[in-house]
Amino acid sequence: SVTQASWTLRIDGACASPLELDFAGFMQLEQVNDVSDFHCVTTWSRMDIAWQGVRFMDLMALVEPDEDACAVMCHAYDGYTTNVALEEALKPDVLLVHQADAAPLAREHGGPVRMITPQLYGWKGAKWIKRIELLTAERLGVVERRGYSSSAHPWRNDRYS
């Protein structure tokens, strides 16, 4: 299993300045606190989780996405992938988090670092994230290839494509 000591994040693909961070480097970036809900496709939600992490948009500012970048593919240490439209990923509540409710993110919840997408279903936020690949055309991730929605909006009951 991945630990803080072994964790790295690579951001590459359609961008001007690809980046690789270890956990210490990630922690040196601006840390934000945000409270948001988590919606699981299996119809449960958990409200008002206090997260701490780095805004996805701040990471994108560092790598400078190409003009034609339209989506990201998030890759996890366990082989999971999920695609997120860049327009959705750049919303201010999309974070790469390392804490939930003032405690380090537990391994079973995606620790040491996972992405959260509060306005989308939880499967769009990769647990154990290791790579963010900027794309110039949509490509489906693991569950999207199995028929889950690419857009994944909970309030539109947008579960399946």
Buried (B, 14 or more C-beta within 10 A) or exposed (E): EBEBEEBBBBBBBBBEEBBEBEBEEBBEBEBBEBEBBBBEBEEEEEEEBEBBBBBBEBBBEBBEBBEEBBBBBBBBBEEBBBBBBBEBBBBEBBBBBBBBEEEEBEEEEBBBBBBBBBBBBBBBBBBBBBBBBBBBEEBBBBBBEEEBBBBBBBEEEBBEE
